[in-house]
Amino acid sequence: MDLSLTQEQEAFRATAREFLDREALPHRAQWDRDESVDLAILPKMADLGFFGLTIPEEYGGVGGDYLTYALAMEELGRADSSLRGIVSVSSGLVGKSILGFGTEDQKQEWLPRIASADALGCFGLTEPDIGSDAGNLTARAVRSGDDWVISGQKLFITNGTWADLALIFARTGGSGPKGISAFLVPTATPGFEAREIKGKLGLRGQATAELFLTDVRVPASALLGEEGQGFTIAMTSLDKGRLGIGASCVGIVQGCLETSVAFAQERTQFGRPIAGFQLVQDMIADMSVDADAARLLVWRCADLVDRGEPFRTEASKAKLFASEAAVRAANLAIQIHGGAGYIDEYPASKYLRDARVMTLYEGTSQIQKLLIGRAETGISAFV
């Protein structure tokens, strides 16, 4: 694996950082208080290619490789993880599912709109009683003539109240994973309702919703992939999604490191900057090592994807290590900031609140360990 970046990748990272430093960093505290980012930033992000990365130009994207995508997610995580969530769900989970499993008509209809941020997507997998056990979904889709009629509830759905398109997973057959199918459901369809969830600990700038589908009728052409292929589509999407989560967590660790170094160099106690204290340097060193280790795990995974090689276990390792590292780094950043880290004038507290959910969604840390353990032993610990 070549660990160096190309000139194009370096240029994209520099452009992304400069844009986010100008357009996001000055506003992220207010967005957090308002529980909503300013959606006017999304078309600007699309113009830079955030939403179109890895989507081919023929479908309105900008192409690019997964390492560049990881760089984008890292910079978004450093700036504001709410922005990262909007992009990675719409373009990553939904857009890449359509790209990988959709018909030509589905690709032509939705991918240009997703790449330009003209339309946002949401990923309707989790249900009120179904989190990690995704093979036992209860939402149902019943065939009715040339249509499908979908009913059920979905919970903790990023972009839910903003989305124009929902990728909904519902049971079309018997029990277990093989009975699940996937559907592309425009959110304006009668019977579709989204209710925003307020009061989140972190990621407050992105819309999170509960979805209610009551006899939502969609044509047969809304089926994504084949009937009974929904679980495979979901798991394939989440494998690459974990790469994005891991990269975002690298950004959180890097952000914690940068803000901690800057604060420690400026803050004086006992007549000198606290950056000169051994135990402060100990915490900074831990963050620096975690940033590099997490980044390399993410880059290894992205390299495997780009070369068309298996990457599922590597994605789990990257997501597991980077998400736990993000929580560690944010805790250390607050410790270095002292009382200043406990208020939102400084970004340390937001980094901690945003980092905490990274160990939960798109597969908890415990699920990642079971996936890694199965890969190492050849024995599944899943029931």
PLY file of the C-alpha trace (Angstrom):
ply
format ascii 1.0
element vertex 383
property float x
property float y
property float z
element edge 382
property int vertex1
property int vertex2
end_header
0.00 0.00 0.00
1.34 3.42 -1.00
0.72 5.73 1.97
1.44 8.92 0.04
-1.29 11.12 -1.42
-1.41 12.22 -5.04
-1.23 15.90 -5.93
-4.95 15.80 -6.73
-5.79 14.32 -3.33
-3.61 16.85 -1.52
-5.24 19.66 -3.47
-8.73 18.41 -2.65
-7.92 18.13 1.04
-6.50 21.65 1.12
-9.50 23.06 -0.74
-11.94 21.23 1.52
-10.20 22.46 4.67
-10.05 26.06 3.47
-13.75 25.99 2.53
-14.87 24.45 5.83
-12.67 26.79 7.89
-14.43 29.69 6.19
-17.99 28.41 5.79
-18.51 26.03 8.73
-16.19 26.67 11.67
-17.48 30.20 12.40
-21.07 28.90 12.56
-20.87 25.43 14.08
-21.52 26.52 17.67
-24.65 28.40 16.63
-25.83 25.54 14.44
-25.40 23.29 17.45
-27.49 25.63 19.61
-30.12 25.98 16.88
-30.19 22.20 16.32
-29.89 22.79 12.58
-27.14 23.66 10.15
-27.85 26.35 7.58
-28.90 24.28 4.57
-27.63 27.03 2.26
-24.17 25.53 2.73
-25.14 22.26 1.03
-25.15 23.49 -2.61
-21.77 25.12 -1.97
-20.46 21.79 -0.68
-21.89 20.06 -3.72
-20.07 22.51 -6.00
-16.79 21.40 -4.40
-17.68 17.76 -4.97
-18.51 16.60 -1.43
-21.78 14.96 -2.52
-20.49 13.65 -5.85
-17.32 11.85 -4.78
-17.15 8.25 -6.10
-20.33 8.83 -8.17
-19.37 8.58 -11.86
-19.50 11.70 -13.99
-22.10 10.08 -16.27
-24.51 10.26 -13.32
-23.65 13.81 -12.35
-20.89 13.01 -9.88
-17.24 13.95 -9.87
-15.85 10.42 -9.78
-12.82 10.06 -7.58
-11.55 7.27 -5.38
-12.42 6.18 -1.87
-9.25 7.58 -0.37
-10.31 11.03 -1.55
-13.76 10.30 -0.10
-12.09 9.43 3.22
-10.19 12.71 3.13
-13.46 14.56 2.61
-15.11 12.76 5.54
-12.11 13.53 7.75
-12.26 17.24 7.00
-16.01 17.27 7.59
-15.53 15.46 10.91
-12.92 18.00 11.98
-15.20 20.90 11.04
-18.67 19.67 12.03
-19.77 16.04 12.18
-23.35 17.08 11.46
-22.28 18.12 7.97
-20.47 14.82 7.58
-23.62 12.93 8.52
-25.70 14.74 5.94
-23.22 13.91 3.18
-22.33 10.35 4.16
-25.96 9.27 4.50
-27.29 10.96 1.37
-24.36 10.34 -0.95
-22.81 7.38 0.82
-25.49 5.06 2.14
-28.25 6.02 -0.30
-26.34 7.17 -3.38
-23.87 4.30 -3.38
-26.68 1.78 -2.84
-28.40 3.09 -5.95
-25.11 3.06 -7.84
-24.37 -0.51 -6.82
-27.81 -2.10 -7.09
-30.07 0.26 -9.04
-31.44 0.01 -12.54
-30.24 2.44 -15.16
-33.50 4.38 -14.81
-33.07 4.61 -11.02
-29.50 5.83 -11.42
-30.46 8.45 -13.98
-33.38 9.65 -11.90
-31.68 10.02 -8.52
-27.88 10.12 -8.69
-27.54 13.51 -10.46
-29.87 15.06 -7.88
-27.98 13.50 -4.97
-24.59 14.54 -6.37
-25.75 18.15 -6.72
-27.52 18.16 -3.31
-30.71 19.04 -5.17
-32.15 16.01 -3.37
-31.14 14.50 -0.04
-31.52 10.84 0.80
-32.16 9.05 4.08
-31.47 5.43 5.01
-34.50 3.76 6.57
-33.16 0.67 8.32
-33.38 1.08 12.13
-36.76 0.57 13.79
-38.03 1.32 17.31
-37.41 -2.27 18.41
-34.74 -3.21 15.87
-31.22 -1.79 16.08
-28.27 -4.18 15.76
-30.62 -7.08 14.90
-31.33 -5.74 11.40
-32.29 -9.15 10.02
-35.55 -9.10 11.97
-37.17 -5.93 10.63
-40.92 -5.64 11.12
-41.83 -3.01 8.50
-43.68 -4.80 5.71
-44.18 -4.38 1.99
-47.04 -6.25 0.35
-47.51 -6.66 -3.39
-50.73 -5.07 -4.70
-51.10 -5.47 -8.45
-48.26 -3.55 -10.07
-47.44 -1.74 -6.82
-45.95 -2.37 -3.40
-47.70 -1.10 -0.27
-45.34 -0.38 2.63
-46.24 0.06 6.30
-44.05 0.40 9.37
-41.89 2.72 11.48
-38.24 3.73 11.32
-36.26 5.45 14.07
-33.12 7.62 14.37
-33.08 8.36 10.65
-30.49 10.98 9.64
-31.85 13.54 7.13
-35.32 12.13 7.79
-37.22 15.45 7.74
-35.03 16.96 5.00
-34.89 14.02 2.61
-36.54 13.90 -0.78
-35.86 10.17 -1.08
-35.98 7.44 1.55
-34.29 4.09 1.06
-36.68 1.90 3.03
-35.99 -1.68 4.07
-39.10 -3.78 4.61
-40.07 -7.40 4.90
-41.53 -8.88 1.71
-41.10 -12.56 2.55
-40.59 -14.87 5.50
-38.59 -14.35 8.65
-34.92 -13.50 8.80
-32.60 -11.55 6.51
-33.67 -13.29 3.30
-37.19 -11.90 3.63
-36.10 -8.25 3.43
-36.25 -6.04 0.33
-35.24 -2.43 -0.34
-37.37 0.33 -1.86
-36.74 3.84 -3.15
-39.58 5.89 -1.69
-40.03 9.60 -2.50
-40.88 11.27 0.79
-43.74 13.21 -0.84
-45.62 9.92 -1.33
-49.00 9.88 0.48
-48.81 8.02 3.78
-45.17 8.95 4.43
-44.58 11.09 7.53
-41.35 12.23 9.20
-41.19 13.68 12.71
-37.97 15.31 13.84
-36.27 14.11 17.03
-34.99 17.01 19.12
-32.78 17.11 22.20
-29.96 14.90 20.94
-26.70 14.79 22.90
-24.62 15.39 19.77
-24.90 15.76 16.00
-27.47 18.40 16.81
-27.04 20.24 13.52
-28.35 17.39 11.38
-32.00 16.41 11.21
-32.79 13.08 12.87
-36.29 11.71 12.55
-38.78 8.98 13.17
-40.51 7.82 10.00
-44.08 6.58 9.81
-45.23 4.72 6.70
-48.93 4.04 6.50
-49.99 2.15 3.37
-47.37 3.93 1.29
-47.93 2.83 -2.30
-44.98 2.76 -4.68
-44.67 1.22 -8.16
-42.82 -2.03 -8.76
-40.03 0.05 -10.28
-39.27 1.38 -6.76
-37.76 -1.97 -5.76
-33.98 -1.58 -5.44
-32.17 -4.70 -6.52
-34.06 -7.96 -6.39
-36.81 -9.03 -4.04
-35.20 -10.50 -0.92
-31.90 -8.70 -1.55
-32.53 -5.88 0.93
-30.40 -7.21 3.77
-27.45 -7.69 1.43
-27.88 -4.13 0.15
-28.01 -2.76 3.70
-24.93 -4.65 4.89
-22.95 -3.76 1.76
-23.83 -0.10 2.27
-22.88 -0.21 5.94
-19.49 -1.74 5.18
-18.57 1.32 3.15
-20.44 3.52 5.60
-18.10 2.34 8.34
-15.20 3.60 6.27
-16.88 7.03 6.26
-17.58 6.92 10.00
-13.98 5.96 10.69
-12.70 8.82 8.55
-15.04 11.25 10.28
-13.70 10.09 13.64
-10.15 10.70 12.43
-11.31 14.26 11.81
-12.65 14.52 15.36
-9.35 13.29 16.80
-7.44 15.70 14.57
-9.71 18.56 15.59
-9.25 17.73 19.27
-5.49 17.64 18.78
-5.34 20.97 16.96
-7.58 22.86 19.36
-5.79 21.37 22.37
-2.34 22.32 21.09
-3.48 25.87 20.32
-5.13 26.27 23.73
-2.17 24.78 25.61
0.24 27.13 23.88
-1.85 30.18 24.82
-3.06 29.22 28.31
-0.61 30.08 31.08
-0.51 28.75 34.62
2.27 29.06 37.18
3.96 31.57 34.92
4.27 29.51 31.75
2.17 27.96 28.97
0.53 24.71 30.05
1.92 23.16 26.85
5.19 22.90 28.76
3.73 20.70 31.47
4.63 17.02 31.19
1.15 15.64 31.82
-0.40 17.99 29.27
2.14 16.79 26.72
1.25 13.21 27.70
-2.38 13.84 26.72
-1.41 15.59 23.50
0.93 12.73 22.59
-1.88 10.20 23.08
-4.14 12.18 20.75
-1.40 12.50 18.14
-0.70 8.76 18.11
-4.41 7.91 17.95
-4.88 10.29 15.02
-2.14 8.63 13.01
-3.18 5.08 13.90
-6.85 5.69 13.10
-5.99 7.47 9.87
-3.84 4.58 8.66
-6.57 2.05 9.43
-9.03 4.14 7.42
-6.61 4.64 4.55
-5.89 0.90 4.42
-9.61 0.22 4.11
-10.04 2.88 1.40
-7.10 1.43 -0.51
-8.70 -2.03 -0.47
-11.99 -0.62 -1.77
-10.20 1.24 -4.55
-8.36 -1.95 -5.57
-11.54 -4.00 -5.55
-10.38 -6.30 -2.76
-12.37 -7.52 0.29
-12.51 -4.88 3.01
-15.33 -5.80 5.41
-13.14 -6.75 8.36
-10.80 -3.82 7.74
-13.81 -1.47 7.75
-14.88 -2.85 11.12
-11.38 -2.39 12.52
-11.18 1.18 11.23
-14.60 2.10 12.57
-14.01 0.43 15.94
-10.62 1.96 16.62
-11.35 5.42 15.23
-14.68 5.84 17.02
-13.26 4.82 20.39
-10.21 7.02 19.73
-12.51 9.97 19.02
-14.16 9.59 22.43
-10.75 9.33 24.11
-9.42 12.39 22.30
-12.47 14.50 23.09
-12.24 13.60 26.78
-8.57 14.57 26.78
-9.34 17.82 24.95
-11.81 18.81 27.66
-9.26 17.93 30.34
-6.63 20.14 28.68
-9.11 23.01 28.30
-10.23 22.70 31.92
-13.32 24.76 32.68
-13.17 26.30 29.20
-13.75 22.85 27.74
-17.07 22.63 29.52
-18.68 25.51 27.63
-19.49 25.78 23.96
-17.29 28.81 23.35
-14.60 26.20 22.65
-15.17 23.15 20.41
-13.98 20.48 22.87
-17.40 19.79 24.37
-19.03 19.54 20.94
-16.37 17.10 19.80
-17.17 14.91 22.81
-20.93 15.01 22.24
-20.53 14.28 18.53
-17.97 11.53 19.09
-20.09 9.56 21.53
-22.65 8.39 18.98
-19.92 7.17 16.63
-19.49 4.11 18.84
-23.20 3.34 18.44
-24.54 3.79 14.94
-23.74 1.87 11.76
-22.80 -0.98 14.07
-21.86 -0.56 17.73
-18.32 -1.15 18.94
-19.52 -4.49 20.30
-20.91 -5.51 16.90
-17.60 -4.57 15.27
-15.76 -6.80 17.73
-18.06 -9.71 16.89
-17.45 -9.18 13.18
-13.69 -9.05 13.72
-13.84 -12.08 16.01
-15.79 -14.07 13.41
-13.22 -13.17 10.76
-10.36 -14.30 12.98
-11.87 -17.54 14.32
-14.24 -18.56 11.56
-16.95 -19.00 14.20
-19.94 -16.65 14.45
-20.97 -15.40 17.89
-24.23 -14.05 16.46
-27.34 -16.00 17.41
0 1
1 2
2 3
3 4
4 5
5 6
6 7
7 8
8 9
9 10
10 11
11 12
12 13
13 14
14 15
15 16
16 17
17 18
18 19
19 20
20 21
21 22
22 23
23 24
24 25
25 26
26 27
27 28
28 29
29 30
30 31
31 32
32 33
33 34
34 35
35 36
36 37
37 38
38 39
39 40
40 41
41 42
42 43
43 44
44 45
45 46
46 47
47 48
48 49
49 50
50 51
51 52
52 53
53 54
54 55
55 56
56 57
57 58
58 59
59 60
60 61
61 62
62 63
63 64
64 65
65 66
66 67
67 68
68 69
69 70
70 71
71 72
72 73
73 74
74 75
75 76
76 77
77 78
78 79
79 80
80 81
81 82
82 83
83 84
84 85
85 86
86 87
87 88
88 89
89 90
90 91
91 92
92 93
93 94
94 95
95 96
96 97
97 98
98 99
99 100
100 101
101 102
102 103
103 104
104 105
105 106
106 107
107 108
108 109
109 110
110 111
111 112
112 113
113 114
114 115
115 116
116 117
117 118
118 119
119 120
120 121
121 122
122 123
123 124
124 125
125 126
126 127
127 128
128 129
129 130
130 131
131 132
132 133
133 134
134 135
135 136
136 137
137 138
138 139
139 140
140 141
141 142
142 143
143 144
144 145
145 146
146 147
147 148
148 149
149 150
150 151
151 152
152 153
153 154
154 155
155 156
156 157
157 158
158 159
159 160
160 161
161 162
162 163
163 164
164 165
165 166
166 167
167 168
168 169
169 170
170 171
171 172
172 173
173 174
174 175
175 176
176 177
177 178
178 179
179 180
180 181
181 182
182 183
183 184
184 185
185 186
186 187
187 188
188 189
189 190
190 191
191 192
192 193
193 194
194 195
195 196
196 197
197 198
198 199
199 200
200 201
201 202
202 203
203 204
204 205
205 206
206 207
207 208
208 209
209 210
210 211
211 212
212 213
213 214
214 215
215 216
216 217
217 218
218 219
219 220
220 221
221 222
222 223
223 224
224 225
225 226
226 227
227 228
228 229
229 230
230 231
231 232
232 233
233 234
234 235
235 236
236 237
237 238
238 239
239 240
240 241
241 242
242 243
243 244
244 245
245 246
246 247
247 248
248 249
249 250
250 251
251 252
252 253
253 254
254 255
255 256
256 257
257 258
258 259
259 260
260 261
261 262
262 263
263 264
264 265
265 266
266 267
267 268
268 269
269 270
270 271
271 272
272 273
273 274
274 275
275 276
276 277
277 278
278 279
279 280
280 281
281 282
282 283
283 284
284 285
285 286
286 287
287 288
288 289
289 290
290 291
291 292
292 293
293 294
294 295
295 296
296 297
297 298
298 299
299 300
300 301
301 302
302 303
303 304
304 305
305 306
306 307
307 308
308 309
309 310
310 311
311 312
312 313
313 314
314 315
315 316
316 317
317 318
318 319
319 320
320 321
321 322
322 323
323 324
324 325
325 326
326 327
327 328
328 329
329 330
330 331
331 332
332 333
333 334
334 335
335 336
336 337
337 338
338 339
339 340
340 341
341 342
342 343
343 344
344 345
345 346
346 347
347 348
348 349
349 350
350 351
351 352
352 353
353 354
354 355
355 356
356 357
357 358
358 359
359 360
360 361
361 362
362 363
363 364
364 365
365 366
366 367
367 368
368 369
369 370
370 371
371 372
372 373
373 374
374 375
375 376
376 377
377 378
378 379
379 380
380 381
381 382
